[in-house]
């Protein structure tokens, strides 16, 4: 059985609605053979990352960046999960750690802009060597049924990929 790890920071009702929709999609009854593990970003560990076969990450865009909780997650797991740094301390591409080439997806919710948060997450997962398996789901403003449906699809897409 494959394991899909969902790591998120969902401090508001809007962001919680997205996290719940992603989780529901990942647990779609039509998808077999995938164990879905959900961890708040402040509780997820390197052991969770190493035990998973794929990842879905979720965050609000805070002041042009990912949430501090998701950044803490990356800071905590980075080296143990095989992240690579350049000599100058910046993220290095071509990480060759134990999570290399595992698929990931990302959703980001912002009131006005998500670009900085997306860029920051993609920089870090690039240094981890993870493979983007779905387009980034960027949601601005209110979360209504179309946005929840898109989040459900994102979770289902990653779970289906791992069930194959």
C-alpha positions in Angstrom: 0.0 0.0 0.0 1.2 3.5 -0.9 1.2 6.4 1.6 0.2 9.9 0.7 1.2 12.5 3.3 -0.9 15.7 3.4 1.0 18.5 5.3 -0.9 21.8 5.8 -1.3 24.9 7.9 -5.0 25.8 8.0 -5.6 28.5 10.6 -8.8 30.0 9.1 -12.1 28.6 8.0 -11.3 29.3 4.3 -8.0 27.5 4.5 -9.5 24.7 6.6 -12.2 24.2 4.0 -9.5 23.6 1.4 -7.5 21.2 3.6 -10.7 19.2 4.2 -11.5 19.1 0.5 -8.0 17.9 -0.4 -8.2 15.2 2.3 -11.7 14.1 1.1 -10.4 13.9 -2.4 -7.3 11.8 -1.4 -9.7 9.5 0.5 -12.1 9.2 -2.4 -13.8 5.7 -2.2 -13.0 5.0 -5.8 -9.2 5.1 -5.0 -7.8 1.9 -3.6 -4.4 1.1 -2.1 -3.5 4.5 -0.6 -3.1 5.2 3.0 -3.7 9.0 3.6 -1.8 10.5 6.5 -2.8 14.1 7.4 -0.4 16.2 9.5 -0.6 19.8 10.6 2.7 21.4 9.5 3.8 22.0 13.1 3.4 18.2 13.8 4.8 16.6 10.6 8.2 15.0 11.0 11.0 13.7 8.8 9.8 10.2 9.6 6.4 11.1 8.1 8.2 12.3 5.0 10.5 9.3 4.6 7.6 6.9 5.1 5.4 8.5 2.4 5.4 7.8 -1.3 4.0 11.3 -2.2 3.0 14.6 -0.7 0.3 17.3 -0.8 1.3 20.6 0.8 -1.1 23.4 1.7 -0.6 26.8 3.1 -2.0 30.3 3.2 0.0 33.0 1.6 1.2 35.3 4.4 2.8 38.6 3.6 4.0 37.2 0.2 5.4 33.9 1.7 4.3 30.5 2.8 3.0 30.2 6.4 5.6 30.1 9.2 4.2 26.7 10.1 5.0 25.2 6.7 8.4 26.9 6.7 9.0 25.3 10.1 8.1 21.9 8.6 10.7 22.3 5.8 13.3 23.6 8.3 12.7 20.5 10.5 12.8 17.8 7.8 15.1 19.3 5.1 18.4 17.6 5.8 17.0 14.3 7.0 14.7 14.1 4.0 17.7 14.6 1.7 17.6 18.3 0.9 20.7 19.7 -0.8 22.3 23.0 -0.2 24.9 24.9 -2.3 28.2 26.1 -0.9 26.6 29.5 -0.3 23.7 28.0 1.7 21.1 28.4 -0.9 18.9 25.5 -2.2 20.8 23.2 -4.6 19.0 21.5 -7.4 19.6 17.8 -8.0 19.0 16.5 -4.4 19.7 12.8 -4.2 18.1 12.0 -0.9 15.6 9.2 0.1 12.6 11.3 -1.1 14.0 12.1 -4.5 11.6 12.1 -7.4 8.6 11.4 -5.1 5.5 13.2 -6.4 4.1 16.3 -4.7 1.3 18.8 -5.2 0.7 22.2 -3.7 -2.3 24.4 -2.9 -2.0 28.0 -1.7 -4.7 30.3 -0.5 -4.3 34.1 -0.5 -6.4 37.2 -0.3 -4.6 39.1 -3.0 -1.5 37.2 -4.1 0.1 33.7 -3.9 3.1 34.1 -6.1 5.7 34.5 -3.4 4.4 31.6 -1.4 4.4 29.4 -4.4 7.9 30.4 -5.4 9.2 29.7 -1.9 7.7 26.3 -1.6 8.8 25.3 -5.1 12.3 26.4 -4.3 12.5 24.2 -1.3 10.8 21.1 -2.8 13.2 21.5 -5.7 16.1 21.3 -3.3 14.5 18.1 -1.9 14.3 16.6 -5.3 10.5 16.1 -5.3 8.7 15.9 -8.6 5.7 18.2 -9.2 2.8 15.9 -10.2 0.0 18.4 -10.7 -0.3 22.1 -11.4 -0.2 24.3 -8.3 -3.7 25.2 -7.1 -3.7 28.9 -6.3 -6.9 30.3 -4.8 -7.5 33.9 -4.2 -10.3 35.3 -2.1 -13.3 33.5 -0.9 -13.5 29.7 -0.9 -16.7 28.5 -2.4 -17.8 25.3 -4.1 -15.6 25.6 -7.3 -12.5 26.1 -5.2 -13.4 23.2 -2.9 -14.0 21.0 -5.9 -10.6 21.9 -7.3 -9.0 21.1 -4.0 -10.9 17.7 -3.9 -9.5 17.0 -7.4 -6.0 17.8 -6.3 -6.1 15.4 -3.4 -7.7 12.7 -5.6 -5.2 13.2 -8.4 -2.2 12.5 -6.1 -3.9 9.6 -4.4 -4.8 8.1 -7.8 -1.2 8.6 -9.0 0.0 6.6 -6.0 -2.6 3.8 -6.4 -1.5 3.0 -10.0 
